[in-house]
Amino acid sequence: MTEKEKFMQEAVNAALKGMNNNEGGPFGCVIVKDGKIVGRGNNKVTSTNDPTAHGEVMAIRDACKNLNSFQLDGCELYTSCEPCPMCLGAIYWSRVDKVYYGSTQVDAANIGFDDQFIYDEIPLPYAERKIPFLQLAHDIALKPFQEWSKKLDRTEY
């Protein structure tokens, strides 16, 4: 077994452990930097009542905490399944260098975890989405952006 396969096995182990502990669905993830695991996560949606507690998100949170950084450059992410749209966004925001995934979106859909409906919604105009998106109070909502632009001690990211 290669080193990369060992890291994937760790992601799968996280998925199995979380699933068997009834923490959530069968998804796990590890984040590696310089050949060492720096973050671990498994799906904890049902045990935490948090729809964002996917394996990748939990691993990103753990790695950021352990590395004391909000960016994971220099890291590789190993996930037991191809990431959903939310996790894909989190992965890009975390700025990992590379992603390795095991099973696919189709594999997940085959056991009831189908996120195709989200991909279908993204290109639709806001008014045509199943959850309508309506802009409200644009002038009020711009205030934080205006203040951010003037803030001299902000941390760029």
C-alpha positions in Angstrom: 0.0 0.0 0.0 1.4 3.4 -1.0 1.6 6.3 1.4 -1.3 8.0 -0.4 -3.4 4.9 -0.1 -2.7 4.8 3.6 -4.0 8.3 4.0 -7.1 7.3 2.0 -7.5 4.3 4.3 -7.4 6.7 7.3 -10.2 8.8 5.7 -12.2 5.6 5.1 -11.5 4.5 8.7 -12.9 7.9 9.9 -16.0 7.3 7.8 -16.6 3.9 9.2 -15.9 4.9 12.8 -18.3 7.9 12.6 -21.0 5.8 10.9 -20.6 2.9 13.4 -20.9 5.5 16.3 -24.1 6.8 14.8 -22.5 10.3 14.4 -23.7 10.7 10.8 -23.3 9.4 7.3 -20.5 7.3 5.9 -18.0 10.0 5.0 -14.6 10.7 6.4 -11.6 12.9 5.6 -8.0 13.5 6.7 -5.7 16.5 5.9 -2.0 15.9 5.5 0.9 18.3 5.6 4.5 17.2 5.2 3.5 13.6 5.3 1.6 13.9 8.6 -2.1 13.9 9.3 -2.9 17.4 10.7 -6.7 17.2 10.6 -9.4 14.5 10.8 -13.1 14.6 10.3 -16.1 12.4 9.8 -19.7 13.3 9.1 -21.5 14.4 12.3 -24.6 15.9 10.8 -27.2 13.8 12.7 -25.3 13.7 16.0 -24.7 17.5 16.2 -27.9 18.7 14.4 -25.6 20.6 12.1 -26.2 20.2 8.3 -22.7 21.7 7.7 -20.9 19.0 9.7 -19.6 17.0 6.8 -16.4 15.0 6.9 -14.4 17.5 4.9 -15.6 20.5 6.8 -14.9 18.8 10.1 -11.4 17.9 8.9 -10.7 21.5 7.7 -11.8 22.9 11.0 -9.6 20.4 12.9 -6.5 21.1 10.6 -7.0 24.9 10.9 -7.2 24.6 14.7 -4.1 22.3 14.8 -2.1 24.5 12.5 -3.3 27.8 13.9 -4.2 29.1 10.5 -7.3 29.8 8.4 -5.5 28.6 5.3 -4.2 25.2 4.5 -1.7 25.8 1.8 0.9 23.1 1.6 -1.8 20.5 2.6 -3.4 17.6 0.8 -7.0 16.5 1.5 -8.0 12.9 1.4 -11.8 12.3 1.4 -13.6 9.0 1.3 -16.1 10.4 -1.3 -16.1 13.0 -3.9 -17.0 16.3 -2.2 -20.5 17.8 -2.2 -21.0 21.4 -3.4 -20.7 22.8 0.1 -17.5 20.9 0.8 -16.1 21.8 -2.6 -16.6 25.5 -1.6 -15.0 24.9 1.8 -12.0 23.1 0.1 -11.4 26.0 -2.2 -11.7 28.6 0.6 -9.2 26.6 2.7 -6.7 26.7 -0.1 -5.4 23.1 0.1 -3.0 22.1 -2.6 -4.6 18.9 -3.8 -7.6 16.7 -3.2 -7.8 12.9 -3.4 -11.2 11.3 -3.3 -12.3 7.6 -3.1 -15.9 7.0 -4.1 -17.8 9.2 -6.5 -21.0 11.3 -6.5 -22.7 8.4 -8.3 -21.7 6.0 -5.6 -23.1 8.3 -2.9 -26.3 8.9 -4.9 -26.8 5.1 -5.1 -27.1 4.9 -1.3 -29.4 7.9 -0.9 -26.9 10.8 -0.7 -27.7 12.6 -4.0 -26.5 16.2 -4.3 -27.3 16.6 -8.0 -30.3 18.8 -7.1 -27.9 21.4 -5.7 -25.8 21.4 -8.9 -29.0 21.8 -10.9 -30.1 24.8 -8.7 -26.8 26.8 -9.0 -27.2 28.1 -12.6 -30.9 28.9 -12.2 -32.0 32.6 -11.8 -32.7 33.3 -8.1 -36.5 33.5 -8.7 -36.6 30.0 -10.3 -34.8 28.2 -7.5 -36.7 25.9 -5.2 -35.6 28.2 -2.4 -36.2 31.7 -3.7 -33.4 34.3 -3.2 -34.7 37.8 -2.8 -32.5 40.9 -2.4 -33.5 43.1 0.5 -32.1 46.4 1.9 -29.0 46.6 -0.3 -28.2 50.1 0.9 -28.2 48.9 4.5 -26.3 45.7 3.8 -23.4 47.7 2.1 -22.4 49.3 5.4 -20.1 46.5 6.6 -18.4 46.5 3.1 -17.9 50.2 3.3 -16.4 49.9 6.8 -14.2 47.0 5.7 -12.7 49.1 2.9 -11.7 51.7 5.4 -10.4 49.3 8.0 -6.6 49.7 8.3 -5.9 46.7 10.6 -7.9 44.1 8.6 -6.5 40.7 7.9 -6.6 39.9 4.2 -7.6 36.5 3.1 
